[in-house]
Amino acid sequence: MAGPQITPATMDAALAAIMEWRAAPEVAPVCPLCGAGELGVSDHSARPHSEWYRLVCRSCGLDQMLHVPLGAVVPGGEG
Ligand SMILES: [Zn+2]
């Protein structure tokens, strides 16, 4: 049974949520699909050139791995 999925239409919001989480991991971002402020994000990156994040929302049932190409969405200035 297919649960809620990130689609191209909601990818921007999903990436924004990941960026928020990276900036403040102690604060749960808002779910890009249902808007609940309890999105779970975990880093599953395994390679130096790409990053994988798992997004889990208890509210709407989202559970999806997202691939984030390095350099594509990271705003300047890290650390
Ligand atoms: Zn949700």
N, CA, C, O and the ligand as a Tripos MOL2 file, in Angstrom:
@<TRIPOS>MOLECULE
protein
  317   315    80     0     0
PROTEIN
NO_CHARGES

@<TRIPOS>ATOM
      1 N           0.8420   -1.1820    0.0000 N.3       1 MET1
      2 CA          0.0000    0.0000    0.0000 C.3       1 MET1
      3 C           0.8830    1.2390    0.0000 C.2       1 MET1
      4 O           1.7680    1.4030    0.8390 O.2       1 MET1
      5 N           0.6160    2.0780   -0.9430 N.am      2 ALA2
      6 CA          1.4550    3.2630   -1.1300 C.3       2 ALA2
      7 C           1.0530    4.3650   -0.1710 C.2       2 ALA2
      8 O          -0.1160    4.7440   -0.0960 O.2       2 ALA2
      9 N           2.0040    4.8610    0.5400 N.am      3 GLY3
     10 CA          1.7400    5.9740    1.4440 C.3       3 GLY3
     11 C           1.9940    7.2830    0.7310 C.2       3 GLY3
     12 O           2.2400    7.3150   -0.4740 O.2       3 GLY3
     13 N           1.9340    8.3460    1.4790 N.am      4 PRO4
     14 CA          2.2240    9.6770    0.9200 C.3       4 PRO4
     15 C           3.6410    9.7150    0.3670 C.2       4 PRO4
     16 O           4.5600    9.1420    0.9520 O.2       4 PRO4
     17 N           3.8120   10.3880   -0.7540 N.am      5 GLN5
     18 CA          5.1230   10.4390   -1.3910 C.3       5 GLN5
     19 C           5.4990   11.8800   -1.7290 C.2       5 GLN5
     20 O           4.6540   12.7070   -2.0700 O.2       5 GLN5
     21 N           6.8010   12.1460   -1.6200 N.am      6 ILE6
     22 CA          7.3190   13.4100   -2.1410 C.3       6 ILE6
     23 C           7.2860   13.3310   -3.6650 C.2       6 ILE6
     24 O           7.7790   12.3660   -4.2480 O.2       6 ILE6
     25 N           6.7260   14.3130   -4.2910 N.am      7 THR7
     26 CA          6.6590   14.3660   -5.7480 C.3       7 THR7
     27 C           7.4660   15.5730   -6.2160 C.2       7 THR7
     28 O           7.8840   16.3940   -5.3990 O.2       7 THR7
     29 N           7.6880   15.6870   -7.5360 N.am      8 PRO8
     30 CA          8.3880   16.8910   -8.0150 C.3       8 PRO8
     31 C           7.7400   18.1820   -7.5390 C.2       8 PRO8
     32 O           8.4220   19.1890   -7.3490 O.2       8 PRO8
     33 N           6.4300   18.1560   -7.3480 N.am      9 ALA9
     34 CA          5.7170   19.3610   -6.9050 C.3       9 ALA9
     35 C           6.0270   19.7200   -5.4650 C.2       9 ALA9
     36 O           5.9580   20.8860   -5.0790 O.2       9 ALA9
     37 N           6.3660   18.7180   -4.6750 N.am     10 THR10
     38 CA          6.6250   18.9850   -3.2610 C.3      10 THR10
     39 C           8.1040   18.8340   -2.9110 C.2      10 THR10
     40 O           8.4910   18.9390   -1.7470 O.2      10 THR10
     41 N           8.9280   18.5860   -3.9380 N.am     11 MET11
     42 CA         10.3580   18.3810   -3.6820 C.3      11 MET11
     43 C          11.0210   19.6240   -3.0910 C.2      11 MET11
     44 O          11.8610   19.5200   -2.1980 O.2      11 MET11
     45 N          10.6380   20.7990   -3.5940 N.am     12 ASP12
     46 CA         11.2410   22.0210   -3.0790 C.3      12 ASP12
     47 C          10.9960   22.1690   -1.5820 C.2      12 ASP12
     48 O          11.8970   22.5230   -0.8220 O.2      12 ASP12
     49 N           9.7740   21.8940   -1.1770 N.am     13 ALA13
     50 CA          9.4460   21.9950    0.2430 C.3      13 ALA13
     51 C          10.1940   20.9430    1.0400 C.2      13 ALA13
     52 O          10.6030   21.1880    2.1750 O.2      13 ALA13
     53 N          10.3710   19.7700    0.4440 N.am     14 ALA14
     54 CA         11.0880   18.6980    1.1280 C.3      14 ALA14
     55 C          12.5580   19.0760    1.3160 C.2      14 ALA14
     56 O          13.1300   18.8680    2.3860 O.2      14 ALA14
     57 N          13.1600   19.6340    0.2630 N.am     15 LEU15
     58 CA         14.5620   20.0460    0.3730 C.3      15 LEU15
     59 C          14.7060   21.1740    1.3910 C.2      15 LEU15
     60 O          15.6810   21.2240    2.1410 O.2      15 LEU15
     61 N          13.7340   22.0700    1.4090 N.am     16 ALA16
     62 CA         13.7790   23.1640    2.3800 C.3      16 ALA16
     63 C          13.7240   22.6110    3.8060 C.2      16 ALA16
     64 O          14.4080   23.1060    4.7020 O.2      16 ALA16
     65 N          12.9050   21.5860    4.0020 N.am     17 ALA17
     66 CA         12.8070   20.9750    5.3210 C.3      17 ALA17
     67 C          14.1330   20.3390    5.7160 C.2      17 ALA17
     68 O          14.5490   20.4230    6.8720 O.2      17 ALA17
     69 N          14.7960   19.7020    4.7530 N.am     18 ILE18
     70 CA         16.0970   19.0840    5.0320 C.3      18 ILE18
     71 C          17.1120   20.1600    5.4010 C.2      18 ILE18
     72 O          17.9000   19.9900    6.3310 O.2      18 ILE18
     73 N          17.0850   21.2690    4.6670 N.am     19 MET19
     74 CA         18.0240   22.3530    4.9650 C.3      19 MET19
     75 C          17.7730   22.9150    6.3660 C.2      19 MET19
     76 O          18.7110   23.2290    7.0990 O.2      19 MET19
     77 N          16.4940   23.0370    6.7230 N.am     20 GLU20
     78 CA         16.1660   23.5210    8.0670 C.3      20 GLU20
     79 C          16.7070   22.5720    9.1190 C.2      20 GLU20
     80 O          17.2490   22.9830   10.1450 O.2      20 GLU20
     81 N          16.5410   21.2890    8.8330 N.am     21 TRP21
     82 CA         17.0090   20.2810    9.7940 C.3      21 TRP21
     83 C          18.5170   20.3300    9.9330 C.2      21 TRP21
     84 O          19.0550   20.1940   11.0320 O.2      21 TRP21
     85 N          19.2050   20.5270    8.8000 N.am     22 ARG22
     86 CA         20.6700   20.5950    8.8610 C.3      22 ARG22
     87 C          21.1330   21.8030    9.6720 C.2      22 ARG22
     88 O          22.1400   21.7480   10.3770 O.2      22 ARG22
     89 N          20.3850   22.8800    9.5590 N.am     23 ALA23
     90 CA         20.7500   24.0950   10.2850 C.3      23 ALA23
     91 C          20.4350   23.9690   11.7730 C.2      23 ALA23
     92 O          21.1460   24.5180   12.6160 O.2      23 ALA23
     93 N          19.3720   23.2470   12.0850 N.am     24 ALA24
     94 CA         18.9560   23.1060   13.4820 C.3      24 ALA24
     95 C          18.3660   21.7200   13.6990 C.2      24 ALA24
     96 O          17.1470   21.5530   13.7330 O.2      24 ALA24
     97 N          19.2450   20.7190   13.8460 N.am     25 PRO25
     98 CA         18.7820   19.3270   13.9640 C.3      25 PRO25
     99 C          17.8910   19.0760   15.1730 C.2      25 PRO25
    100 O          17.1480   18.0950   15.2020 O.2      25 PRO25
    101 N          17.9560   19.9370   16.1530 N.am     26 GLU26
    102 CA         17.1600   19.7080   17.3570 C.3      26 GLU26
    103 C          15.7110   20.1650   17.1820 C.2      26 GLU26
    104 O          14.8590   19.9010   18.0300 O.2      26 GLU26
    105 N          15.4490   20.8510   16.0760 N.am     27 VAL27
    106 CA         14.0940   21.3250   15.8140 C.3      27 VAL27
    107 C          13.4930   20.5320   14.6650 C.2      27 VAL27
    108 O          14.0490   20.5140   13.5660 O.2      27 VAL27
    109 N          12.3610   19.8740   14.9070 N.am     28 ALA28
    110 CA         11.7190   19.0900   13.8570 C.3      28 ALA28
    111 C          11.1190   20.0300   12.8160 C.2      28 ALA28
    112 O          10.3250   20.9070   13.1580 O.2      28 ALA28
    113 N          11.4970   19.8520   11.5310 N.am     29 PRO29
    114 CA         10.9360   20.7040   10.4820 C.3      29 PRO29
    115 C           9.4600   20.3840   10.2540 C.2      29 PRO29
    116 O           8.9290   19.3860   10.7430 O.2      29 PRO29
    117 N           8.8240   21.2640    9.4990 N.am     30 VAL30
    118 CA          7.4230   21.0500    9.1360 C.3      30 VAL30
    119 C           7.3540   20.0730    7.9740 C.2      30 VAL30
    120 O           8.1330   20.1660    7.0250 O.2      30 VAL30
    121 N           6.4180   19.1370    8.0540 N.am     31 CYS31
    122 CA          6.2470   18.1610    6.9890 C.3      31 CYS31
    123 C           5.8390   18.8610    5.6900 C.2      31 CYS31
    124 O           4.9040   19.6610    5.6800 O.2      31 CYS31
    125 N           6.5510   18.5540    4.5830 N.am     32 PRO32
    126 CA          6.2360   19.2080    3.3140 C.3      32 PRO32
    127 C           4.8960   18.7620    2.7260 C.2      32 PRO32
    128 O           4.3780   19.4060    1.8140 O.2      32 PRO32
    129 N           4.3460   17.6930    3.2290 N.am     33 LEU33
    130 CA          3.0870   17.1910    2.6750 C.3      33 LEU33
    131 C           1.8740   17.6040    3.4890 C.2      33 LEU33
    132 O           0.8780   18.0570    2.9240 O.2      33 LEU33
    133 N           1.9400   17.4530    4.8150 N.am     34 CYS34
    134 CA          0.7470   17.7090    5.6230 C.3      34 CYS34
    135 C           0.8940   18.9330    6.5170 C.2      34 CYS34
    136 O          -0.0870   19.4080    7.0900 O.2      34 CYS34
    137 N           2.1310   19.4510    6.6380 N.am     35 GLY35
    138 CA          2.2990   20.6720    7.4160 C.3      35 GLY35
    139 C           2.4760   20.4550    8.9010 C.2      35 GLY35
    140 O           2.6360   21.4160    9.6540 O.2      35 GLY35
    141 N           2.4500   19.1960    9.3390 N.am     36 ALA36
    142 CA          2.6620   18.9360   10.7540 C.3      36 ALA36
    143 C           4.1170   19.2440   11.1230 C.2      36 ALA36
    144 O           5.0360   18.9430   10.3620 O.2      36 ALA36
    145 N           4.3100   19.8350   12.2750 N.am     37 GLY37
    146 CA          5.6490   20.2260   12.6830 C.3      37 GLY37
    147 C           6.3940   19.1400   13.4040 C.2      37 GLY37
    148 O           7.0190   19.3910   14.4340 O.2      37 GLY37
    149 N           6.3390   17.9420   12.8820 N.am     38 GLU38
    150 CA          7.0180   16.8420   13.5600 C.3      38 GLU38
    151 C           7.6880   15.9080   12.5580 C.2      38 GLU38
    152 O           7.6940   14.6900   12.7320 O.2      38 GLU38
    153 N           8.2420   16.4900   11.5260 N.am     39 LEU39
    154 CA          8.9180   15.6940   10.5110 C.3      39 LEU39
    155 C          10.2160   15.1230   11.0750 C.2      39 LEU39
    156 O          11.0200   15.8390   11.6730 O.2      39 LEU39
    157 N          10.4020   13.8290   10.8730 N.am     40 GLY40
    158 CA         11.6390   13.1940   11.2890 C.3      40 GLY40
    159 C          12.6060   13.1370   10.1160 C.2      40 GLY40
    160 O          12.2380   12.6990    9.0260 O.2      40 GLY40
    161 N          13.8380   13.5760   10.3340 N.am     41 VAL41
    162 CA         14.8530   13.5460    9.2830 C.3      41 VAL41
    163 C          16.0540   12.7790    9.7940 C.2      41 VAL41
    164 O          16.5040   13.0030   10.9170 O.2      41 VAL41
    165 N          16.5790   11.8750    8.9770 N.am     42 SER42
    166 CA         17.8070   11.1930    9.3530 C.3      42 SER42
    167 C          18.7400   11.1450    8.1500 C.2      42 SER42
    168 O          18.3090   10.9850    7.0080 O.2      42 SER42
    169 N          20.0180   11.2880    8.4380 N.am     43 ASP43
    170 CA         21.0360   11.3560    7.3890 C.3      43 ASP43
    171 C          21.5290    9.9600    7.0690 C.2      43 ASP43
    172 O          22.0590    9.2630    7.9350 O.2      43 ASP43
    173 N          21.3530    9.5550    5.8210 N.am     44 HIS44
    174 CA         21.8100    8.2410    5.3890 C.3      44 HIS44
    175 C          22.8670    8.3650    4.2970 C.2      44 HIS44
    176 O          23.0550    7.4510    3.4940 O.2      44 HIS44
    177 N          23.5380    9.4770    4.2770 N.am     45 SER45
    178 CA         24.5540    9.6960    3.2550 C.3      45 SER45
    179 C          25.6550    8.6630    3.3710 C.2      45 SER45
    180 O          26.1080    8.3350    4.4670 O.2      45 SER45
    181 N          26.0780    8.1570    2.2280 N.am     46 ALA46
    182 CA         27.1000    7.1210    2.2350 C.3      46 ALA46
    183 C          28.2620    7.4430    1.3140 C.2      46 ALA46
    184 O          29.3120    6.8040    1.3950 O.2      46 ALA46
    185 N          28.0930    8.4030    0.4580 N.am     47 ARG47
    186 CA         29.1540    8.7060   -0.4920 C.3      47 ARG47
    187 C          29.5500   10.1740   -0.3990 C.2      47 ARG47
    188 O          28.7750   11.0050    0.0720 O.2      47 ARG47
    189 N          30.7330   10.4790   -0.8400 N.am     48 PRO48
    190 CA         31.1910   11.8650   -0.7250 C.3      48 PRO48
    191 C          30.5020   12.8230   -1.6870 C.2      48 PRO48
    192 O          30.5870   14.0390   -1.5160 O.2      48 PRO48
    193 N          29.8260   12.2900   -2.6900 N.am     49 HIS49
    194 CA         29.2810   13.1910   -3.7090 C.3      49 HIS49
    195 C          27.7650   13.2940   -3.6850 C.2      49 HIS49
    196 O          27.1710   13.9730   -4.5230 O.2      49 HIS49
    197 N          27.1580   12.6430   -2.7600 N.am     50 SER50
    198 CA         25.7070   12.7510   -2.6860 C.3      50 SER50
    199 C          25.2530   12.5020   -1.2670 C.2      50 SER50
    200 O          25.9830   11.9350   -0.4540 O.2      50 SER50
    201 N          24.0660   12.9240   -0.9870 N.am     51 GLU51
    202 CA         23.5260   12.7410    0.3390 C.3      51 GLU51
    203 C          22.1300   12.1370    0.2380 C.2      51 GLU51
    204 O          21.3530   12.4590   -0.6610 O.2      51 GLU51
    205 N          21.8410   11.2700    1.1690 N.am     52 TRP52
    206 CA         20.5150   10.6810    1.2530 C.3      52 TRP52
    207 C          19.9140   11.0200    2.6030 C.2      52 TRP52
    208 O          20.5560   10.8960    3.6460 O.2      52 TRP52
    209 N          18.6880   11.4410    2.5540 N.am     53 TYR53
    210 CA         17.9750   11.7470    3.7950 C.3      53 TYR53
    211 C          16.6610   10.9920    3.8090 C.2      53 TYR53
    212 O          15.9670   10.8870    2.7970 O.2      53 TYR53
    213 N          16.3410   10.4770    4.9680 N.am     54 ARG54
    214 CA         15.0670    9.8050    5.1240 C.3      54 ARG54
    215 C          14.1080   10.7480    5.8500 C.2      54 ARG54
    216 O          14.4020   11.2590    6.9300 O.2      54 ARG54
    217 N          12.9760   10.9540    5.2310 N.am     55 LEU55
    218 CA         11.9480   11.8050    5.8350 C.3      55 LEU55
    219 C          10.8090   10.9310    6.3370 C.2      55 LEU55
    220 O          10.2440   10.1280    5.5940 O.2      55 LEU55
    221 N          10.4860   11.1040    7.6070 N.am     56 VAL56
    222 CA          9.4050   10.3230    8.2020 C.3      56 VAL56
    223 C           8.4520   11.2640    8.9230 C.2      56 VAL56
    224 O           8.8650   12.0700    9.7560 O.2      56 VAL56
    225 N           7.1750   11.1490    8.5890 N.am     57 CYS57
    226 CA          6.1620   11.9600    9.2680 C.3      57 CYS57
    227 C           5.1440   11.0400    9.9190 C.2      57 CYS57
    228 O           4.5020   10.2310    9.2490 O.2      57 CYS57
    229 N           5.0050   11.1720   11.2230 N.am     58 ARG58
    230 CA          4.0450   10.3350   11.9300 C.3      58 ARG58
    231 C           2.6260   10.7840   11.6630 C.2      58 ARG58
    232 O           1.6830   10.0080   11.8120 O.2      58 ARG58
    233 N           2.4740   12.0280   11.2710 N.am     59 SER59
    234 CA          1.1290   12.5720   11.0950 C.3      59 SER59
    235 C           0.4570   12.0380    9.8220 C.2      59 SER59
    236 O          -0.6920   11.5960    9.8610 O.2      59 SER59
    237 N           1.1880   12.0810    8.6820 N.am     60 CYS60
    238 CA          0.5650   11.6720    7.4230 C.3      60 CYS60
    239 C           1.1130   10.3440    6.9100 C.2      60 CYS60
    240 O           0.6010    9.8100    5.9260 O.2      60 CYS60
    241 N           2.1410    9.8020    7.5570 N.am     61 GLY61
    242 CA          2.6460    8.5010    7.1560 C.3      61 GLY61
    243 C           3.7460    8.5460    6.1110 C.2      61 GLY61
    244 O           4.1430    7.5090    5.5800 O.2      61 GLY61
    245 N           4.2380    9.7320    5.8130 N.am     62 LEU62
    246 CA          5.3470    9.8380    4.8660 C.3      62 LEU62
    247 C           6.5670    9.0800    5.3840 C.2      62 LEU62
    248 O           6.9310    9.2030    6.5540 O.2      62 LEU62
    249 N           7.1900    8.3040    4.5150 N.am     63 ASP63
    250 CA          8.4310    7.6080    4.8650 C.3      63 ASP63
    251 C           9.1790    7.3820    3.5620 C.2      63 ASP63
    252 O           8.9080    6.4320    2.8280 O.2      63 ASP63
    253 N          10.1150    8.2630    3.2920 N.am     64 GLN64
    254 CA         10.7450    8.2490    1.9690 C.3      64 GLN64
    255 C          12.1990    8.6840    2.0530 C.2      64 GLN64
    256 O          12.5560    9.5710    2.8290 O.2      64 GLN64
    257 N          13.0320    8.0420    1.2380 N.am     65 MET65
    258 CA         14.4210    8.4430    1.1230 C.3      65 MET65
    259 C          14.5440    9.4530   -0.0190 C.2      65 MET65
    260 O          14.0090    9.2530   -1.1090 O.2      65 MET65
    261 N          15.2610   10.5380    0.2590 N.am     66 LEU66
    262 CA         15.4610   11.5530   -0.7690 C.3      66 LEU66
    263 C          16.9420   11.7090   -1.0550 C.2      66 LEU66
    264 O          17.7710   11.7460   -0.1450 O.2      66 LEU66
    265 N          17.2540   11.8000   -2.3310 N.am     67 HIS67
    266 CA         18.6340   12.0210   -2.7460 C.3      67 HIS67
    267 C          18.8750   13.5090   -2.9460 C.2      67 HIS67
    268 O          18.1290   14.1830   -3.6570 O.2      67 HIS67
    269 N          19.9170   14.0070   -2.3160 N.am     68 VAL68
    270 CA         20.2600   15.4190   -2.4490 C.3      68 VAL68
    271 C          21.6620   15.5330   -3.0290 C.2      68 VAL68
    272 O          22.6360   15.2290   -2.3390 O.2      68 VAL68
    273 N          21.7880   15.9690   -4.2960 N.am     69 PRO69
    274 CA         23.1100   16.1440   -4.8890 C.3      69 PRO69
    275 C          23.8640   17.2460   -4.1620 C.2      69 PRO69
    276 O          23.3120   18.3180   -3.9150 O.2      69 PRO69
    277 N          25.1010   16.9950   -3.8230 N.am     70 LEU70
    278 CA         25.8870   17.9960   -3.1150 C.3      70 LEU70
    279 C          26.0700   19.2290   -3.9830 C.2      70 LEU70
    280 O          26.3190   19.1330   -5.1850 O.2      70 LEU70
    281 N          25.9420   20.3840   -3.3550 N.am     71 GLY71
    282 CA         26.1710   21.6220   -4.0710 C.3      71 GLY71
    283 C          24.9280   22.1510   -4.7450 C.2      71 GLY71
    284 O          24.9300   23.2840   -5.2260 O.2      71 GLY71
    285 N          23.8630   21.3640   -4.7950 N.am     72 ALA72
    286 CA         22.6760   21.8100   -5.5050 C.3      72 ALA72
    287 C          21.7990   22.7080   -4.6530 C.2      72 ALA72
    288 O          21.1790   23.6450   -5.1570 O.2      72 ALA72
    289 N          21.7520   22.4210   -3.3720 N.am     73 VAL73
    290 CA         20.7930   23.1550   -2.5570 C.3      73 VAL73
    291 C          21.4190   23.8060   -1.3400 C.2      73 VAL73
    292 O          20.7550   24.5560   -0.6240 O.2      73 VAL73
    293 N          22.6920   23.5280   -1.0990 N.am     74 VAL74
    294 CA         23.3150   24.0710    0.0890 C.3      74 VAL74
    295 C          23.6450   25.5490   -0.1040 C.2      74 VAL74
    296 O          24.4340   25.8940   -0.9840 O.2      74 VAL74
    297 N          23.0680   26.4010    0.6840 N.am     75 PRO75
    298 CA         23.3990   27.8140    0.5960 C.3      75 PRO75
    299 C          24.8280   28.0620    1.0750 C.2      75 PRO75
    300 O          25.3510   27.3000    1.8880 O.2      75 PRO75
    301 N          25.4370   29.0860    0.5910 N.am     76 GLY76
    302 CA         26.8330   29.3390    0.9090 C.3      76 GLY76
    303 C          27.0960   29.4090    2.3940 C.2      76 GLY76
    304 O          26.2480   29.8520    3.1700 O.2      76 GLY76
    305 N          28.2570   28.9770    2.7760 N.am     77 GLY77
    306 CA         28.6240   29.0720    4.1820 C.3      77 GLY77
    307 C          28.1880   27.8750    4.9620 C.2      77 GLY77
    308 O          26.9990   27.7070    5.2330 O.2      77 GLY77
    309 N          29.1180   27.0420    5.3270 N.am     78 GLU78
    310 CA         28.7790   25.9130    6.1710 C.3      78 GLU78
    311 C          29.6070   25.9520    7.4480 C.2      78 GLU78
    312 O          30.6260   26.6370    7.5330 O.2      78 GLU78
    313 N          29.1480   25.2060    8.4240 N.am     79 GLY79
    314 CA         29.8680   25.1740    9.6790 C.3      79 GLY79
    315 C          29.5670   26.4070   10.4610 C.2      79 GLY79
    316 O          30.0820   26.5780   11.5660 O.2      79 GLY79
    317 ZN          3.1780   14.7500    7.1100 Zn       80 ZN80
@<TRIPOS>BOND
     1     1     2 1
     2     2     3 1
     3     3     4 2
     4     3     5 am
     5     5     6 1
     6     6     7 1
     7     7     8 2
     8     7     9 am
     9     9    10 1
    10    10    11 1
    11    11    12 2
    12    11    13 am
    13    13    14 1
    14    14    15 1
    15    15    16 2
    16    15    17 am
    17    17    18 1
    18    18    19 1
    19    19    20 2
    20    19    21 am
    21    21    22 1
    22    22    23 1
    23    23    24 2
    24    23    25 am
    25    25    26 1
    26    26    27 1
    27    27    28 2
    28    27    29 am
    29    29    30 1
    30    30    31 1
    31    31    32 2
    32    31    33 am
    33    33    34 1
    34    34    35 1
    35    35    36 2
    36    35    37 am
    37    37    38 1
    38    38    39 1
    39    39    40 2
    40    39    41 am
    41    41    42 1
    42    42    43 1
    43    43    44 2
    44    43    45 am
    45    45    46 1
    46    46    47 1
    47    47    48 2
    48    47    49 am
    49    49    50 1
    50    50    51 1
    51    51    52 2
    52    51    53 am
    53    53    54 1
    54    54    55 1
    55    55    56 2
    56    55    57 am
    57    57    58 1
    58    58    59 1
    59    59    60 2
    60    59    61 am
    61    61    62 1
    62    62    63 1
    63    63    64 2
    64    63    65 am
    65    65    66 1
    66    66    67 1
    67    67    68 2
    68    67    69 am
    69    69    70 1
    70    70    71 1
    71    71    72 2
    72    71    73 am
    73    73    74 1
    74    74    75 1
    75    75    76 2
    76    75    77 am
    77    77    78 1
    78    78    79 1
    79    79    80 2
    80    79    81 am
    81    81    82 1
    82    82    83 1
    83    83    84 2
    84    83    85 am
    85    85    86 1
    86    86    87 1
    87    87    88 2
    88    87    89 am
    89    89    90 1
    90    90    91 1
    91    91    92 2
    92    91    93 am
    93    93    94 1
    94    94    95 1
    95    95    96 2
    96    95    97 am
    97    97    98 1
    98    98    99 1
    99    99   100 2
   100    99   101 am
   101   101   102 1
   102   102   103 1
   103   103   104 2
   104   103   105 am
   105   105   106 1
   106   106   107 1
   107   107   108 2
   108   107   109 am
   109   109   110 1
   110   110   111 1
   111   111   112 2
   112   111   113 am
   113   113   114 1
   114   114   115 1
   115   115   116 2
   116   115   117 am
   117   117   118 1
   118   118   119 1
   119   119   120 2
   120   119   121 am
   121   121   122 1
   122   122   123 1
   123   123   124 2
   124   123   125 am
   125   125   126 1
   126   126   127 1
   127   127   128 2
   128   127   129 am
   129   129   130 1
   130   130   131 1
   131   131   132 2
   132   131   133 am
   133   133   134 1
   134   134   135 1
   135   135   136 2
   136   135   137 am
   137   137   138 1
   138   138   139 1
   139   139   140 2
   140   139   141 am
   141   141   142 1
   142   142   143 1
   143   143   144 2
   144   143   145 am
   145   145   146 1
   146   146   147 1
   147   147   148 2
   148   147   149 am
   149   149   150 1
   150   150   151 1
   151   151   152 2
   152   151   153 am
   153   153   154 1
   154   154   155 1
   155   155   156 2
   156   155   157 am
   157   157   158 1
   158   158   159 1
   159   159   160 2
   160   159   161 am
   161   161   162 1
   162   162   163 1
   163   163   164 2
   164   163   165 am
   165   165   166 1
   166   166   167 1
   167   167   168 2
   168   167   169 am
   169   169   170 1
   170   170   171 1
   171   171   172 2
   172   171   173 am
   173   173   174 1
   174   174   175 1
   175   175   176 2
   176   175   177 am
   177   177   178 1
   178   178   179 1
   179   179   180 2
   180   179   181 am
   181   181   182 1
   182   182   183 1
   183   183   184 2
   184   183   185 am
   185   185   186 1
   186   186   187 1
   187   187   188 2
   188   187   189 am
   189   189   190 1
   190   190   191 1
   191   191   192 2
   192   191   193 am
   193   193   194 1
   194   194   195 1
   195   195   196 2
   196   195   197 am
   197   197   198 1
   198   198   199 1
   199   199   200 2
   200   199   201 am
   201   201   202 1
   202   202   203 1
   203   203   204 2
   204   203   205 am
   205   205   206 1
   206   206   207 1
   207   207   208 2
   208   207   209 am
   209   209   210 1
   210   210   211 1
   211   211   212 2
   212   211   213 am
   213   213   214 1
   214   214   215 1
   215   215   216 2
   216   215   217 am
   217   217   218 1
   218   218   219 1
   219   219   220 2
   220   219   221 am
   221   221   222 1
   222   222   223 1
   223   223   224 2
   224   223   225 am
   225   225   226 1
   226   226   227 1
   227   227   228 2
   228   227   229 am
   229   229   230 1
   230   230   231 1
   231   231   232 2
   232   231   233 am
   233   233   234 1
   234   234   235 1
   235   235   236 2
   236   235   237 am
   237   237   238 1
   238   238   239 1
   239   239   240 2
   240   239   241 am
   241   241   242 1
   242   242   243 1
   243   243   244 2
   244   243   245 am
   245   245   246 1
   246   246   247 1
   247   247   248 2
   248   247   249 am
   249   249   250 1
   250   250   251 1
   251   251   252 2
   252   251   253 am
   253   253   254 1
   254   254   255 1
   255   255   256 2
   256   255   257 am
   257   257   258 1
   258   258   259 1
   259   259   260 2
   260   259   261 am
   261   261   262 1
   262   262   263 1
   263   263   264 2
   264   263   265 am
   265   265   266 1
   266   266   267 1
   267   267   268 2
   268   267   269 am
   269   269   270 1
   270   270   271 1
   271   271   272 2
   272   271   273 am
   273   273   274 1
   274   274   275 1
   275   275   276 2
   276   275   277 am
   277   277   278 1
   278   278   279 1
   279   279   280 2
   280   279   281 am
   281   281   282 1
   282   282   283 1
   283   283   284 2
   284   283   285 am
   285   285   286 1
   286   286   287 1
   287   287   288 2
   288   287   289 am
   289   289   290 1
   290   290   291 1
   291   291   292 2
   292   291   293 am
   293   293   294 1
   294   294   295 1
   295   295   296 2
   296   295   297 am
   297   297   298 1
   298   298   299 1
   299   299   300 2
   300   299   301 am
   301   301   302 1
   302   302   303 1
   303   303   304 2
   304   303   305 am
   305   305   306 1
   306   306   307 1
   307   307   308 2
   308   307   309 am
   309   309   310 1
   310   310   311 1
   311   311   312 2
   312   311   313 am
   313   313   314 1
   314   314   315 1
   315   315   316 2
@<TRIPOS>SUBSTRUCTURE
     1 MET1         2 RESIDUE 1 A MET
     2 ALA2         6 RESIDUE 1 A ALA
     3 GLY3        10 RESIDUE 1 A GLY
     4 PRO4        14 RESIDUE 1 A PRO
     5 GLN5        18 RESIDUE 1 A GLN
     6 ILE6        22 RESIDUE 1 A ILE
     7 THR7        26 RESIDUE 1 A THR
     8 PRO8        30 RESIDUE 1 A PRO
     9 ALA9        34 RESIDUE 1 A ALA
    10 THR10       38 RESIDUE 1 A THR
    11 MET11       42 RESIDUE 1 A MET
    12 ASP12       46 RESIDUE 1 A ASP
    13 ALA13       50 RESIDUE 1 A ALA
    14 ALA14       54 RESIDUE 1 A ALA
    15 LEU15       58 RESIDUE 1 A LEU
    16 ALA16       62 RESIDUE 1 A ALA
    17 ALA17       66 RESIDUE 1 A ALA
    18 ILE18       70 RESIDUE 1 A ILE
    19 MET19       74 RESIDUE 1 A MET
    20 GLU20       78 RESIDUE 1 A GLU
    21 TRP21       82 RESIDUE 1 A TRP
    22 ARG22       86 RESIDUE 1 A ARG
    23 ALA23       90 RESIDUE 1 A ALA
    24 ALA24       94 RESIDUE 1 A ALA
    25 PRO25       98 RESIDUE 1 A PRO
    26 GLU26      102 RESIDUE 1 A GLU
    27 VAL27      106 RESIDUE 1 A VAL
    28 ALA28      110 RESIDUE 1 A ALA
    29 PRO29      114 RESIDUE 1 A PRO
    30 VAL30      118 RESIDUE 1 A VAL
    31 CYS31      122 RESIDUE 1 A CYS
    32 PRO32      126 RESIDUE 1 A PRO
    33 LEU33      130 RESIDUE 1 A LEU
    34 CYS34      134 RESIDUE 1 A CYS
    35 GLY35      138 RESIDUE 1 A GLY
    36 ALA36      142 RESIDUE 1 A ALA
    37 GLY37      146 RESIDUE 1 A GLY
    38 GLU38      150 RESIDUE 1 A GLU
    39 LEU39      154 RESIDUE 1 A LEU
    40 GLY40      158 RESIDUE 1 A GLY
    41 VAL41      162 RESIDUE 1 A VAL
    42 SER42      166 RESIDUE 1 A SER
    43 ASP43      170 RESIDUE 1 A ASP
    44 HIS44      174 RESIDUE 1 A HIS
    45 SER45      178 RESIDUE 1 A SER
    46 ALA46      182 RESIDUE 1 A ALA
    47 ARG47      186 RESIDUE 1 A ARG
    48 PRO48      190 RESIDUE 1 A PRO
    49 HIS49      194 RESIDUE 1 A HIS
    50 SER50      198 RESIDUE 1 A SER
    51 GLU51      202 RESIDUE 1 A GLU
    52 TRP52      206 RESIDUE 1 A TRP
    53 TYR53      210 RESIDUE 1 A TYR
    54 ARG54      214 RESIDUE 1 A ARG
    55 LEU55      218 RESIDUE 1 A LEU
    56 VAL56      222 RESIDUE 1 A VAL
    57 CYS57      226 RESIDUE 1 A CYS
    58 ARG58      230 RESIDUE 1 A ARG
    59 SER59      234 RESIDUE 1 A SER
    60 CYS60      238 RESIDUE 1 A CYS
    61 GLY61      242 RESIDUE 1 A GLY
    62 LEU62      246 RESIDUE 1 A LEU
    63 ASP63      250 RESIDUE 1 A ASP
    64 GLN64      254 RESIDUE 1 A GLN
    65 MET65      258 RESIDUE 1 A MET
    66 LEU66      262 RESIDUE 1 A LEU
    67 HIS67      266 RESIDUE 1 A HIS
    68 VAL68      270 RESIDUE 1 A VAL
    69 PRO69      274 RESIDUE 1 A PRO
    70 LEU70      278 RESIDUE 1 A LEU
    71 GLY71      282 RESIDUE 1 A GLY
    72 ALA72      286 RESIDUE 1 A ALA
    73 VAL73      290 RESIDUE 1 A VAL
    74 VAL74      294 RESIDUE 1 A VAL
    75 PRO75      298 RESIDUE 1 A PRO
    76 GLY76      302 RESIDUE 1 A GLY
    77 GLY77      306 RESIDUE 1 A GLY
    78 GLU78      310 RESIDUE 1 A GLU
    79 GLY79      314 RESIDUE 1 A GLY
    80 ZN80       317 GROUP 0 **** ****
